């Protein structure tokens, strides 16, 4: 009996030791996984973290609060409208058989009736709404849907240079979005795109600011000096999903402020494939106020010809920097002709804002009014200078 008891005790002791060894081995073991290219990788089993530690981590709490987009969403949906338009456009058709068999003119003009839809943003309690010019272009009837109610929209003015337009509805005391300073946007910052894509009214998507000051040649075809149309492109690029119908809708920051007007997508099939583009709110604000107050946009020009600086341009022109925008000619009678500006000067800043590209310079000028005085930071030879220019 005594011998049996000793055997049981020994077996129990050995089992405890073996169990402890197994637990330790399991805790520290390495796991082998197969990646997509079938090459093995070794990863450490992650350590267990106490739920209490996660809950009490201040950085984690701050991160959760930073990513809370619900207040901005709730504010934004009350101020974004659905726009439907009816338009008549003249089209010229060519039929060579008309001339060959009937002796008639092969070119015929016909009128095409159509409908379009998009989005808009209420920017004042008096019923002013900003949208894209291409949403309301050639429209003879504009219908605005806001919070389930329909209103007739009156076109206040358009600006093909920035693809913006302003509409008014006969309604007051409206909720509206305040303009943010789009220059304050940071790369990686969370933003919301609010609009009516694919006729899905009041849709919200989220993304981050992927890039700023993008030029995608969207408006290049609008260039028309005779009509004072000089395209300005300095888009905010985001990865918030935008589709047909989002045009004219709001790009909103986490504080529920308007940072841009959604305008375009980069796509090979006509649908969202990863990147969307919005007009910065600083440009939107200036254009909107001009259209409301004057019915047109008051624009300023430096009165210079320019080119993008880079390593090749800098080397061939013996410039001291590869950054900024190079002045290649001074326009007689322009604003620059009355200031201390010379050819081969390199514009590096406007006021406190650094300038690295032509579209950045155009965007900065686009927010100024005639009568404003600006300070250009330029490099002339090896010397840095500040030049004051009165914009007319």
C-alpha positions, 0 to 999 in steps of 0.5 A: 500500500505504501509502495502504491502511494509513493508511485501515485505521488511520484506520478503526480509530481512528474505531471505537474513538472511536465505541465509547467514546462508545457505552459512555459514552452507555449508562452514563449513559442514562435509561430511560423506562418506562410506569406503570400509568396510562400516564404516562411516568416517567424513571428513572436506570440504577442504578450497579453495586455491587461484590459485595465491598462488599455482603458486607463491609457490617456493616449488611447483615450485621446485617440478615440476622441480624435477619431469621433466623427459623429458630431461633424456628420450630424452637423453636415447632413443638415446643411448639404442639399440635393440639386437636380437640374433641367437643361437644354444644350445646343449640339451640332451634328454632321451628316454627309449624306444630307449634302450628298443626296439632298444637297442640304447643309451637312451640319445641323444644330439641334437642341438636347433636353437633359437632366443632371443632379449633384449636391450643394452646401448651405453657407449662409442662413439667408439661403445661399448655397454653393455648388460646382459650376458643372452641376448647374451649367446651362440649367433652365430649372434648378430644384433644391431638396433640403431636409425632405423639402423642395425649393426652386433655386435661383442662380446667383452667379458662376465662376468657370475658373474655379468650377464654382457656382452660387444658388439661392432659395427663398428660405431664411434662418437655415442651418449652415456650414462655417468656412474653415481655413483650408491652409490649416489642413494637415496631411493625414487629418480625418475629413468627411465627404457629404453629398448625394452620390448615385442618387443616394441622398445624404451619404457620408464617407470618411477619409484622410487628407492625402495631399494638398495643392493638387493640379489635375488639369480638370479645368484646363479646357475652360481657359478663355482670356477673352472671357476672363477665365483663367483656371485655378487648380489647387485641389485637396486630395482625399481618399473619402469615397466620392461618386457621381452626384457628390459634385458640389457637396461638402468636405468637412473637418472634425469640427463640422466646418467646411474645408472644401467642395468635392469636385472630381475623382481620379478614375478609369471607369467613372466610379470611385477608385481611391482618390477624390479632389475638393476645392479648398474652402479659402478659394470657395469663400472668396468666390462665394462672397464675390458672386453674392456681392458683385455677381462676378468674381473680382480677380487679380493678376501679378502681370508676369509670365512664370514657369515651374522651377526645378533642377534643370531650370535652375541650372540652365538659368544659373539660379541659386535655388531649385524651389519656387516659381521663376518669373520669365517676363514682366507684362507691360502695364501689369501690377509687377511692372509697378514694383521691384520685380525682374525677370529670373526672380524666383518667387518663394513665398506670398506673405507667410505662405511658402510657394513651391508650385505654380498652382500654389501661387495661383491659389494664393492670388485667387483669395485676394481682392483688387486693392490688396497689398501683398509681400512677395518673398523672392530670390534674386541671384544670391539675395533674398528680398521682400517685394511689396505689390499693390494688386489692381 
